[in-house]
Amino acid sequence: MKAFEAAVDPQTTAQVAEVEYLVGPPSDHPLAIRRIPGSTRIRIVEVLMVQPIRRAEVGGQLKISADRWRHMISAGVVREDEPLELLDGRICVMTPVGPRHNRWVTELAHLLGRQLSDEFRVQTQGPLSIDGASEPQPDVAVVKTKDLSDDHHPRSALLVVEVADTSLALDRTIKQQLYARARIPEYWIVNVAEKVVEVYRKPDRKAARYLSMEVLTISQVLHLAALPKVSIPVRSLFV
């Protein structure tokens, strides 16, 4: 039996219960996940070798594919309502959604949704299947209606938004890199502490970053580049 540890977002201090799960369909070699009490790490144990485990040697940590992640969810290993997301092959514990965070997300979704045509939908805290190793769950995403399906999550978005009250470092680094690599044209970070919105545009896939970044204050107005008629006064987000 071999064991590896999968990284969990180091920002989190969430307490997790010790539970073992069987991971993967019969055609794949199963894994067991043990959540270490009082720790921010998830221990992944290989319980049956059918074929050599596929993993990227990044700090010796196991990386899980998006396909395996979806198998885990469909098999009930990970509940759909669990606060976990897959970022660059790593299972990350999401920051708990408090009342203030929920209010900002709900208000932003409302302000966007009432300006969109039937060609688009506002998705809140739902997964995006942006590549083979990531399924982030941005707080808000504007997706094409035709991309919504019973069989798979949207694979892109016109806009993704993260409301950053305690997750600013993660949103500026790993999340920005993932969204830029996926060529999502526009990314907003609602910086709650400073009452500004960081607007990222012009994704560079190779560099894994956005080439344009602008900070809008409460006296300014947000415009969605892909849909110029969509506008939101920054002040309205912080009332």
N, C-alpha and C positions, 0 to 999 in steps of 0.2 A: 504494500500500500504506500502510495506517495502522497505527500501533502504540499500544498502551495498556499500562499496567502494572497488574496486579491485586495488591492487597495480600495479604501473607502475614503471619500472626501475628508481630508484632514481637518477641515474647518468644523466638522460636526462633532458634537459631544453627546449625541444621542445614545441612550442606553439600549442595548439589544439583548434579547433573550437567547439562551443557548438552545438551538433547535437544529436538528440534522434533517436534510432533505435529500431525496434522490433526484438527480438532475439528468435530463436528456432522454430522448426516445430510445427504444430498444436497439435501433440500428446504430446508435452512437454509444460511445463508452460513457457510462453514467458517472456523475460526480456527486459527492455529498457536500452540502454547505453547512458549516457550523458557525453560528454567530457567537462570538466570544463575549460573555457577560461583562459589562462595564468597559468594553473596548470599542474602538471605531474601526475594527478590522473584521473581515469575514474570512473564515478559514475554509478553503476548498480542498476536499480530499478525494483523490482518485480511488474508487473502490473496485473497479473492474477494468483491466486493460484489454481492450479489443483491438486497438490500434494505437500507435504512438500519439500522445496528446499533442495537439497543435497549439503552440503558444509562442508569443513573441518574447524574446529575452529582454525585457525592459525592467531592469532592476531585479531580475529573478522573479517577477510577479506574473501570475497567470492572467492572460487576457482572453476574454470571452467574446465570441462572434455575436453579431446581432441575430443570426439564425438560431444559435443556441439559446440566447436570451428569450427569443419568442417561444422556443420549445418549452422553456422553463415556465413561462406564463401560461401557455395553453395547457400544460400538464398540471397546473395548479401548484407548482412548486413555489412560484412567486405569485402572490395575489395581485390582481390588477390595481387594487386600491393601496398597495404598499408604497410608501414614500421612497422608492428606489428608481434610479435611472441608469442607463448604460452610457458612459462617456469614454470614448476612445478605448473600448474594450474592458473598462473597469466598472464594477458595480458601485455606484455612489449613493449614499444616503442623502436624500433631499432635505433641505431646511424645512422644519415644520411650518405650516401655513397658519399664522395667527390672524386675529380679526382685522388688524390694520392692513396686513399684506393682502388679505382676501378682498378688502374694500377697494384697494388700489387696482387690483386685477379686474374686479367686476366693473368698476367705473370705466377703466380703459377699454374693456371689451364693449361696453355700452356705447362709448363715444365713437369707437371705430365702426361698430356694427350698424349703427343708424345711418352711416354715410356710404355704405357699400351696396352695390347692386347684387342681384341674385347670382351673379357669376362667382361671388366670393363668400366665404364664411369666416367667422372669428372662432378660433379654437382656443380654449383656455386649459392650460396645464395638461395638454394631451401630447402623446409621443409624436415625434417626427422621425421617420426612418431615413436618415440623411446619408448613411454609408453602411458598410459591412461591419462596423464595429461600434456604432453609436446610435442610440435612440434617446436623445435629450427630450425633456418635457418643458419647453419654454412656458413662461407664465401666460403669454398671449402670442398667437400666431395668426396671420391672415393667410388663408390657403384658398386655392381654387376649389369651387364646389365639385367640379368633376374629379378632383383628386381624392375625395372622400369615398371610402369603400368599406364593405364588410370584410374584405379579405386582407387588407393591409392599411397601415397608417400612411398619411401623406408623406411624400418623399422630398418635398420642398415647401417653400412658403415665400410670399412676396415680402413679408415682414415677420420678424420674431422680436419679442420684447421680454426682457427680464426685469422684474421689480426687485431691486437690490437694497434690502434693508440690512441683512447680515451676510449676504453672499457676493459682495461687490468684487472681491479679489478673484473668485471663481468666474464670475460673469465677464470680467475684463480679460481674463487669460484663457482658460480652457474652453469656455463657451464661445468666446470670440473666435478662437482658432478653428473650432469645429464648424461654426456657421460660415466662416470665410471659406474654408475648404469645400464646403457644400455649395458654395456660390449663392448663398441666400443674399439677395441684393441689398437688404437693409436690416439693420439690427439696432434696436434702441435699448439702452439701459436707463431705467428710471432710478436715479441716484437719490434715494430718500433722504439721507443725512444732509446732503447739500442742496436739496430741492432744485435739481437740474436734471436734464435728460441728455445723455450722451448718444449722439446719432452717428452710427458707423455705416459707411457706404463704400462702393467700389471694392468688392471682395477680390483678393488675390489668392487663388487656390494654391499655387506653389509655395508662396510665402506664408500661407495660413494666417493671413491678417487682412484687415481692411485698410485701404490706402487713404481713405478720407474719414476724419473724425471731427465732429463739431459738438460743442457743448451749448445747449440752449437753456436760458434762464427763464424765470417765471414771467418775464415781460415779453417773451417770444412765442412763436407759433410753430408747432410741428407740422410738416407736410410729408406725406408719403410719396416718395419720388415716382413710384410706378403708377400711382393714382393721384395726380396733383390736386384734384378737387377735395381729397380727404385731408382735413386739417384739424388740429387739436391744440388749443391754447395750453401751454405748459402749466399756467396757473390753475387750470381746471383739475389737474391731477393732484394738487396739494391743498385743496380747500378743506 
